[in-house]
């Protein structure tokens, strides 16, 4: 009888195990470094949302959530270290918040059978699910963004931007380079002249790029920046009196 009761108790504990465990949503945050101004509010909002679900709804379908956080500083090597340190905790999905980290984690998450969501960033070609089975970059991606910018300029020019000069000022990283091939293809299709101007991390030095823009006099500038690069670009554009409309 004792053995039978013990077996029943163990079976009950095993059955209850999954329901008692937290739903784990790892947070690869970047609260430090040159891009912290964007990383802090995202990390706070991500954690706050799951706290809301826990306190208001008792979790998701009655199961509490947890958000273990690891600081990457927006550094690719550190991001990989964070993934390796957290992956044993049962994380349901990873959001690396960095294109560089995403590229490194694609083969790792695939091998580990863990989904990765790169919302609007990461490796754009990962939208091909037949090739990239564990990486999801909906609802939009860098190619969509580049196409959207050109479509806007087409609308502003009655559908014809042939002969126009368009400059791309981009963050010189995996993130910033993603739209270049799309823009090159669109330049060939629509007949505009594309020039590309890389800005090195973190983006505080851009004077030479904007002096070149002043010399070349492009009709439009597409800015593909992040963090401090954006505010510096706006100031440098104002310094050379480039129209901002």
MIMI-906484 format. One line per 5 residues: number of its first residue (from 1); their letters; for each residue x, y, z of N, C-alpha, C. Coordinates in steps of 0.02 Angstrom, whole numbers, plus 50000, padded with zeros to 5 digits. Each point is the difference from the previous one (the first is absolute). Layout:
REM residues N
NUM) a) X:Y:Z:X:Y:Z:X:Y:Z  ... .
//
This chain:
REM residues 245
1) xxxxx) 50041:49940:50000:49959:50060:50000:50043:50063:50000  50053:49999:50042:50044:50058:50004:50032:50013:49932  50024:49947:49966:50032:50008:49935:49950:50028:49950  49936:49977:50005:49950:50023:49952:49985:50074:50010  49994:50022:50063:49987:50071:50014:50059:50043:49977 .
6) xxxxx) 50060:49975:50012:50059:50038:49978:50001:50008:49925  49982:49948:49964:49999:50003:49927:49947:50050:49976  49942:50000:50033:49947:50047:49981:50023:50071:50013  50032:50012:50057:50023:50067:50017:50052:50025:49950  50046:49957:49981:50051:50019:49951:49968:50016:49932 .
11) xxxxx) 49950:49959:49981:49966:50013:49937:49964:50067:50001  49970:50016:50056:49964:50064:50006:50048:50058:49995  50059:49993:50033:50049:50054:49998:50026:50010:49929  50011:49945:49964:50025:50005:49932:49948:50031:49954  49937:49983:50011:49947:50029:49959:49992:50074:50014 .
16) xxxxx) 50010:50020:50063:49992:50070:50018:50060:50042:49981  50056:49967:49985:50062:50036:49987:49994:50054:49947  49977:49983:49939:49996:50050:49947:49955:50058:50017  49945:49988:50035:49954:50054:50018:50031:50046:50052  50044:49973:50043:50029:50040:50052:50060:50041:49975 .
21) xxxxx) 50030:49979:49945:50059:50034:49974:49981:50066:49968  50045:50049:50003:49988:50063:49967:50008:49993:49925  49964:50043:49964:50013:50009:49929:50056:50051:49994  50056:49980:49971:50061:50040:50003:50009:50039:49934  50007:50066:50007:50012:50044:49943:50064:50039:50012 .
26) xxxxx) 50057:49973:49978:50064:50033:50014:50003:50070:49969  50035:50045:50035:50008:50068:49977:50074:50015:49989  50021:50005:49937:50069:50020:49985:50001:50076:49994  50014:50033:50055:49993:50073:50003:50066:50035:49986  49994:50065:49986:50059:50042:49995:49986:50067:50035 .
31) xxxxx) 50006:49997:50066:49989:50059:50042:50063:50043:50005  50055:49974:49975:50063:50036:50002:50027:50009:49929  50050:50043:49994:50032:50010:49935:49968:50057:49961  50024:50012:49939:49979:50058:49961:49927:49997:49976  49968:49943:50004:49931:49994:49976:49951:49990:50058 .
36) xxxxx) 50023:50014:50060:49959:49989:50060:49935:50041:49999  50002:50057:49967:49940:50042:49998:49942:49964:49967  50014:49955:49954:49947:49959:49970:49989:49935:50037  50053:49973:50030:49996:49935:50032:49964:50001:50067  50009:50054:50038:49969:50003:50067:49924:49999:49997 .
41) xxxxx) 49968:50043:49961:49926:49999:49999:49972:49934:49973  50035:49969:49952:49975:49936:49974:50004:49947:50055  50057:49995:50034:50008:49950:50052:49949:50011:50056  49990:50063:50019:49951:50015:50053:49930:49981:49978  49982:50018:49939:49933:49986:49975:49988:49925:49993 .
46) xxxxx) 50051:49964:49978:49993:49927:49992:49988:49967:50067  50039:50020:50050:49991:49971:50067:49933:50021:50030  49982:50063:49991:49937:50025:50028:49939:49964:49971  50003:49984:49936:49943:49967:49968:49987:49932:50031  50053:49962:50011:49991:49934:50030:49981:50004:50074 .
51) xxxxx) 50024:50053:50033:49978:50012:50069:49925:50014:50001  49977:50039:49952:49928:50014:49993:49960:49936:49991  50024:49957:49955:49964:49937:49988:49997:49958:50063  50055:49998:50037:50001:49961:50062:49952:50027:50052  50001:50066:50010:49961:50030:50054:49926:50008:49982 .
56) xxxxx) 49986:50014:49937:49931:50011:49980:49964:49936:49981  50036:49955:49964:49968:49940:49973:50024:49935:50031  50046:50005:50047:50028:49939:50028:50047:49965:49952  50028:50038:49953:50046:49972:49950:49964:49989:49934  50022:49950:49963:49969:49983:49936:49967:49932:50007 .
61) xxxxx) 49934:50000:49993:49961:49939:50011:50014:49969:50068  50008:50044:50049:50010:49976:50069:50071:49983:50017  50047:50008:49954:50070:49984:50013:50039:50065:50005  50036:50009:50054:50040:50060:50011:50057:50004:49949  50021:50061:49986:50056:50012:49955:50060:50026:50039 .
66) xxxxx) 50059:49989:49972:50061:50030:50028:50042:50027:49943  50037:50053:50015:50040:50034:49949:50072:50007:50024  50040:49947:49995:50070:50006:50019:50036:50046:49952  50039:50045:50027:50032:50051:49959:50076:49992:49999  50030:50011:49942:50072:49998:49993:50022:50060:49959 .
71) xxxxx) 50048:50037:50025:50023:50062:49969:50050:49986:49945  49984:50024:49939:50046:49990:49943:50040:50062:49984  49976:50059:50021:50033:50062:49980:49999:50010:49925  49956:49965:49965:49995:50001:49927:50064:49975:49968  50034:49955:50035:50062:49971:49977:49988:49928:49978 .
76) xxxxx) 50022:49983:49939:49984:49935:49972:50029:49943:50041  50063:50005:50019:50031:49946:50039:49964:49990:50067  49984:50056:50033:49964:49995:50064:49930:49972:49990  49969:50017:49945:49933:49973:49986:50000:49925:49993  50052:49973:49967:50006:49927:49994:50011:49969:50068 .
81) xxxxx) 50042:50032:50041:50011:49975:50068:49936:49999:50040  49959:50052:49993:49936:50002:50035:49955:49942:49978  49997:49988:49936:49959:49945:49975:50023:49934:50030  50064:49988:49999:50027:49937:50026:49985:49992:50074  50002:50056:50037:49988:49996:50072:49927:49991:50017 .
86) xxxxx) 49955:50021:49956:49929:49997:50014:49963:49941:49969  50029:49971:49948:49961:49952:49960:49980:49937:50039  50035:49985:50054:49982:49942:50040:49941:50013:50046  49974:50061:50001:49945:50017:50045:49932:49991:49971  49995:49970:49941:49934:49986:49971:49968:50058:49965 .
91) xxxxx) 50040:50047:49975:49972:50057:49964:49958:49980:49940  49942:50032:49993:49954:49982:49946:50018:50034:49934  50027:50060:50004:50018:50037:49940:50053:50052:50019  50046:50012:49954:50053:50050:50012:49991:50058:49953  50010:50060:50026:50001:50061:49960:50067:50035:50012 .
96) xxxxx) 50048:49993:49954:50067:50026:50013:50007:50075:49996  49952:50034:49966:50001:50073:49996:50063:50028:49967  50031:49962:49958:50062:50020:49966:50009:49957:49939  50014:50032:49944:50010:49961:49939:50063:49958:50005  50053:50029:50029:50062:49962:50008:49991:49938:50042 .
101) xxxxx) 49965:50007:50056:49986:49943:50043:49955:49949:49964  49952:50026:49963:49954:49956:49964:50038:49954:49952  50046:50028:49962:50038:49959:49952:50036:49943:50036  50028:50014:50058:50037:49949:50037:49953:49948:50031  49939:50021:50017:49955:49953:50035:49958:49958:49952 .
106) xxxxx) 49996:50018:49937:49959:49961:49953:50020:49926:50000  50064:49983:49990:50016:49928:50001:49994:49969:50069  50011:50039:50053:49996:49973:50068:49928:49984:50019  49954:50047:49988:49930:49988:50018:49970:49944:49957  50023:49996:49938:49975:49946:49957:50023:49932:50027 .
111) xxxxx) 50063:49995:50018:50026:49937:50027:49968:49983:50067  49984:50052:50040:49970:49988:50066:49924:49995:49997  49971:50009:49941:49927:49995:49990:49963:50051:50043  50025:50062:49999:49969:50055:50038:49981:50055:49951  49938:50024:50000:49981:50054:49955:50035:50066:50017 .
116) xxxxx) 50011:50040:49948:50028:50067:50009:49957:50049:49961  49979:50054:50033:49958:50051:49968:50041:50063:49993  50011:50022:49938:50038:50061:49987:49952:50049:49966  49962:50036:50038:49945:50041:49975:50026:50062:49964  50002:49996:49933:50021:50058:49961:50075:50009:49996 .
121) xxxxx) 50039:49952:50022:50073:50007:49996:50029:49930:49988  50067:49995:50005:50031:49935:49991:50016:49984:49927  50003:49938:49983:50015:49978:49932:49936:49999:49960  49996:50045:49951:49937:50007:49963:49982:49937:49963  50049:49965:49971:49985:49940:49961:49971:49944:50043 .
126) xxxxx) 50001:50009:50067:49971:49950:50044:49924:49994:49992  49970:50047:49963:49928:49994:49987:49985:49938:49957  50051:49971:49970:49992:49938:49962:50000:49942:50050  49941:49980:50021:49994:49948:50051:50023:49932:49977  50004:49989:49935:50024:49936:49976:50074:49991:50014 .
131) xxxxx) 50035:50057:50007:50073:49998:50013:50014:50013:50074  49965:50050:50028:50011:50020:50069:49939:49979:50042  50004:49941:50028:49942:49969:50031:49983:50028:50069  50048:50032:50034:49989:50021:50069:50005:50076:50010  50007:50038:49946:50006:50072:50005:49940:50033:49967 .
136) xxxxx) 49968:50045:50036:49938:50033:49977:50010:50075:50004  49994:50035:49943:50012:50073:50001:49939:50040:49979  49940:49973:50012:49940:50039:49986:49995:50057:50051  49960:50052:49989:49956:50009:49942:50033:50036:49940  50061:50024:50009:50034:50034:49945:50075:49989:50008 .
141) xxxxx) 50038:50020:49948:50072:49990:50004:50035:50058:49965  50066:49996:49997:50039:50055:49972:49984:50011:49926  49989:49946:49963:49985:50008:49929:49933:50037:49991  49952:49985:50044:49937:50036:49999:50011:50075:50013  50044:50015:50048:50014:50069:50016:50032:50038:49942 .
146) xxxxx) 50049:49968:49968:50033:50032:49943:49950:50011:49943  49959:49949:49987:49950:50006:49947:49949:50055:50017  49981:50004:50064:49953:50052:50020:50027:50070:49990  50064:50009:50014:50031:50066:49990:49998:50020:49927  50017:49953:49956:50000:50015:49928:49929:50010:49975 .
151) xxxxx) 49953:49962:50024:49930:50009:49980:49975:50070:50020  50021:50023:50058:49981:50068:50022:50028:50052:49951  50063:49992:49981:50031:50048:49953:49967:49996:49932  49980:49940:49980:49964:49994:49936:49934:50038:50002  49964:49994:50056:49936:50036:50007:50011:50075:49998 .
156) xxxxx) 50055:50022:50031:50014:50072:50003:50023:50028:49933  50018:49956:49953:50025:50022:49935:49959:49972:49942  49936:49991:50013:49954:49977:49947:50022:49935:49968  50031:49956:50040:50019:49934:49975:50065:49997:49961  50037:50055:49998:50062:50000:49960:50057:50031:50039 .
161) xxxxx) 50049:49959:50019:50060:50026:50034:50063:49984:49959  49990:49989:49936:50058:49988:49957:50043:50063:49998  50066:49990:50006:50046:50056:50000:50010:50033:50067  49959:49983:50049:50007:50028:50067:50062:49970:50034  50030:50039:50044:50057:49977:50039:49977:49988:50072 .
166) xxxxx) 50008:49938:50023:49978:49981:50067:50060:49974:50038  50012:50028:50059:50056:49978:50042:49973:49960:50059  50034:49946:50016:49984:49960:50060:50055:50011:50052  49982:50032:50056:50046:50007:50056:49982:49944:50049  50045:49953:50008:49982:49940:50038:50051:49982:50054 .
171) xxxxx) 49975:49969:50052:50041:49974:50055:50043:49944:49972  50066:50007:50008:50046:49952:49969:50004:49936:50041  49946:49961:49996:49993:49938:50037:49956:49953:49960  49990:49940:50024:49955:49953:49966:49931:50031:49992  49978:50036:50051:49935:50033:49998:49997:50051:49943 .
176) xxxxx) 50050:50043:49997:49998:50054:49951:50009:49978:49929  50033:49943:49990:50014:49976:49932:49941:49962:49969  49952:49980:50041:49946:49958:49975:49961:50030:49940  49986:50066:49998:49958:50025:49945:50038:50014:49935  50067:49995:50001:50039:50023:49943:49983:49962:49936 .
181) xxxxx) 49998:49934:50004:49986:49961:49939:49931:50016:49972  49951:50008:50044:49933:50017:49976:50000:50068:49965  50034:50049:50030:50003:50066:49970:50038:49999:49934  50051:49959:49995:50037:49994:49937:49955:49971:49945  49960:49950:50017:49954:49971:49952:49946:50050:49979 .
186) xxxxx) 49976:50039:50050:49949:50050:49985:50029:50058:49959  50064:50015:50011:50032:50052:49960:50003:49980:49927  50015:49936:49988:50002:49975:49932:49931:50000:49969  49950:49983:50040:49931:49997:49975:49972:50068:49984  50012:50049:50044:49968:50066:49993:50047:50053:49972 .
191) xxxxx) 50063:49984:49990:50045:50046:49966:50027:50056:50042  50001:49993:50066:50031:50052:50041:50073:49981:50016  50038:50050:50020:50071:49990:50017:50007:49993:50075  50027:49944:50022:50007:49986:50072:50072:50008:50022  50010:50037:50054:50066:50003:50032:49992:49977:50072 .
196) xxxxx) 50050:49966:50026:49997:49973:50068:50055:50029:50043  49982:50023:50059:50047:50034:50045:49998:49966:50068  50048:49956:50015:50000:49966:50065:50021:50046:50057  49971:49990:50058:50018:50036:50061:50020:49948:50051  50061:50005:50024:50025:49950:50047:49968:50006:50069 .
201) xxxxx) 49995:49944:50034:49974:49996:50069:50039:50047:50045  49966:50035:50046:49927:50001:50011:49963:50052:49958  50037:50043:49964:49967:50047:49956:50009:50073:50019  50046:50014:50046:50009:50068:50022:50042:50042:49952  50037:49967:49956:50042:50036:49951:49970:49992:49931 .
206) xxxxx) 49970:50054:49974:49968:49997:49934:50015:50060:49957  50045:50042:50022:50011:50062:49963:50022:49988:49928  50045:49952:49989:50024:49988:49932:49944:49976:49954  49955:49959:50027:49945:49974:49959:49954:50057:49978  49986:50046:50045:49954:50054:49983:50033:50054:49958 .
211) xxxxx) 50066:50007:50006:50035:50044:49954:49999:49972:49929  50004:49933:49995:49995:49968:49935:49930:50010:49971  49949:49996:50042:49932:50012:49978:49993:50072:49974  50032:50046:50035:49998:50070:49976:50032:50007:49932  50055:49963:49988:50034:50003:49936:49959:49966:49945 .
216) xxxxx) 49972:49941:50016:49965:49960:49949:49930:50025:49985  49970:50036:50048:49933:50028:49992:49948:49948:49978  49991:49947:50039:49947:49951:49983:49931:50032:50008  49953:49974:49963:49931:50025:50006:49968:49977:50065  50019:49940:50023:49972:49973:50061:50054:49962:50039 .
221) xxxxx) 49992:49998:50065:50043:49960:50044:49956:49953:50040  50015:49936:49996:49968:49951:50044:50048:49985:50057  49977:50011:50061:50043:49989:50058:49982:49934:50034  50049:49956:50007:49989:49934:50029:50043:49995:50063  49978:50034:50052:50042:50005:50060:49969:49967:50061 .
226) xxxxx) 50036:50008:50055:49977:49973:50063:50035:50038:50056  49963:50012:50055:50030:50030:50058:50024:50071:49987  50059:50015:50026:50027:50068:49996:50012:50020:49928  50008:49953:49955:50011:50016:49929:49944:50044:49973  49939:49987:50020:49943:50037:49972:50002:50073:50019 .
231) xxxxx) 50011:50016:50063:50000:50069:50021:50059:50038:49971  50058:49966:49994:50058:50031:49970:49987:50014:49926  49968:49953:49965:49985:50009:49929:49954:50060:49989  49950:50008:50042:49954:50056:49993:50037:50066:50010  50045:50002:50049:50039:50061:50012:50047:50015:49942 .
236) xxxxx) 50033:49948:49974:50046:50011:49944:49961:50021:49937  49941:49972:49990:49959:50021:49943:49981:50074:50006  49984:50020:50061:49984:50071:50011:50061:50044:49988  50059:49975:50019:50061:50039:49992:50015:50016:49927  49983:49953:49955:50013:50013:49929:49937:50027:49965 .
241) xxxxx) 49949:50015:50040:49938:50028:49975:49965:49953:49950  50004:49935:50014:49964:49953:49959:49926:50003:50018  49956:50007:49952:49928:50006:50017:49974:49938:50036  49960:50011:50051:49978:49945:50043:49928:49977:49984  49967:50033:49955:49931:49979:49986:49998:49936:49961 .
//
